[in-house]
Amino acid sequence: METPYDWLTVLIFAGLITLFLQRSSMDEPPDTIWHYMPPAIGCALANYLGNEGMDVLAIAAIVAVIGYIFVILKPIQRA
């Protein structure tokens, strides 16, 4: 864990795991495990790109991952 990309992508991934574990314990989860694969792969890709010095692409990948999480997985559900 040497770069900011390492820390940021691991933090996002940890939040993703927490969301998955919370939802998988529900009687009827609103999503499946496959919905979590794109942002997990996106975290790995963003980390790789950031570590290779491709900052713009890494930041774009991180923004895309966060966007996917909020639009598709909807961690904040309003009543």
C-alpha positions as CSV (number, residue, x, y, z in Angstrom):
1,M,0.0,0.0,0.0
2,E,2.2,2.7,-1.3
3,T,0.0,5.0,-3.4
4,P,-3.2,7.0,-2.8
5,Y,-4.8,4.7,-5.4
6,D,-4.0,1.7,-3.3
7,W,-5.7,3.2,-0.2
8,L,-8.7,4.7,-2.1
9,T,-9.5,1.5,-4.1
10,V,-9.2,-0.7,-1.0
11,L,-11.5,1.7,0.9
12,I,-14.1,1.5,-1.9
13,F,-13.8,-2.2,-2.1
14,A,-14.2,-2.6,1.7
15,G,-17.4,-0.5,1.5
16,L,-18.6,-2.7,-1.4
17,I,-17.9,-5.9,0.6
18,T,-19.8,-4.4,3.6
19,L,-22.8,-3.6,1.4
20,F,-22.8,-7.1,-0.1
21,L,-22.6,-8.7,3.3
22,Q,-25.4,-6.6,4.7
23,R,-27.6,-7.2,1.7
24,S,-26.9,-10.9,1.5
25,S,-28.2,-11.4,5.0
26,M,-31.6,-10.1,4.0
27,D,-34.6,-12.4,3.4
28,E,-34.9,-11.1,-0.2
29,P,-31.8,-9.2,-1.3
30,P,-32.3,-6.5,-3.9
31,D,-29.3,-7.7,-6.0
32,T,-27.1,-10.7,-6.7
33,I,-23.4,-11.3,-6.4
34,W,-23.0,-10.6,-10.1
35,H,-24.0,-6.9,-9.5
36,Y,-20.8,-6.5,-7.4
37,M,-18.4,-7.8,-10.1
38,P,-18.2,-4.6,-12.3
39,P,-17.2,-2.3,-9.4
40,A,-14.8,-4.8,-8.0
41,I,-13.0,-5.2,-11.3
42,G,-13.2,-1.4,-11.7
43,C,-11.4,-1.0,-8.4
44,A,-8.6,-3.3,-9.5
45,L,-8.4,-1.5,-12.9
46,A,-8.3,1.9,-11.3
47,N,-5.5,0.8,-8.9
48,Y,-3.5,-0.7,-11.7
49,L,-3.9,2.4,-13.8
50,G,-3.0,4.7,-10.9
51,N,0.1,2.7,-10.1
52,E,1.2,2.8,-13.7
53,G,1.1,6.6,-13.7
54,M,-2.1,6.9,-15.8
55,D,-3.7,9.3,-13.3
56,V,-6.5,10.6,-15.5
57,L,-7.7,7.1,-16.5
58,A,-7.4,6.0,-12.9
59,I,-9.5,8.9,-11.6
60,A,-12.1,8.3,-14.4
61,A,-12.3,4.6,-13.4
62,I,-12.8,5.5,-9.7
63,V,-15.5,8.0,-10.6
64,A,-17.2,5.3,-12.8
65,V,-17.0,2.8,-9.9
66,I,-18.6,5.2,-7.5
67,G,-21.2,6.1,-10.0
68,Y,-22.1,2.5,-10.6
69,I,-22.4,1.9,-6.9
70,F,-24.8,4.8,-6.4
71,V,-26.8,4.3,-9.5
72,I,-27.1,0.5,-9.7
73,L,-26.5,-0.8,-6.2
74,K,-28.3,2.2,-4.5
75,P,-26.6,2.0,-1.0
76,I,-28.7,4.9,0.2
77,Q,-32.4,4.1,-0.2
78,R,-34.9,6.8,0.6
79,A,-38.2,5.9,2.2
